Amino acid sequence: MTNDGDRRNLITTSREIRKVRRQTISAIFNQLQGFSAHEEFSDLVQEAKEKYGITRIGVFDVDMIIWDFKNAMPIALLEVKNRHQLQESDGYAIFDEPQYTFLEDLGNYLGVPVFYVVKTRVKWLVWKVERGLAVRRKLADGRKIVLLPLDKAERYNHGEMVHRFLKRLMER
């Protein structure tokens, strides 16, 4: 049971509601513009590759870098996905092979661990990108994929991500 004071604290003015709506719309618009710029730049790189016959170049991004400011070096690289991006087949998660190979090579080059991190409805799945884990396949349409065994994924709930996985990474 609430008293009048509790109910008054829950009520916001129309002005405050409009401000929150504007901020939300602005944040969504900024994200969409960022996606648009990303896609446009990728198209420009592709156009340059085709125009000048350059085939050895690929364009990739890294979703997150955990950075150690004291030692001025990366601690870990993360490729973060959500459950809608996760495709599964016969006990495996399916990912893009060129991206996996890039992350594998980059991690080896930098000497930094790389992880695929997937947020499902109820848990986080984490794979360390390393040689020998992925099963590589070429599909009939020419696309290349990697299969990561679901039983090799570390599983964490919210608290375990903070107190086990991330704490362990940041204490390195």
URCOR-V511301 format. One record per helix or strand. SS is the DSSP state (H for helix, E for strand). FROM is the first residue (numbers start at 1). LEN is the number of residues. Records with the same first field share a line. If there is no record, write none. Layout:
BEGIN
SS: FROM-LEN ; FROM-LEN
END
This chain:
BEGIN
H: 4-7 ; 14-38 ; 97-14 ; 150-3 ; 158-13
E: 64-5 ; 73-10 ; 87-3 ; 92-5 ; 113-7 ; 124-5 ; 135-4 ; 144-6 ; 154-3
END
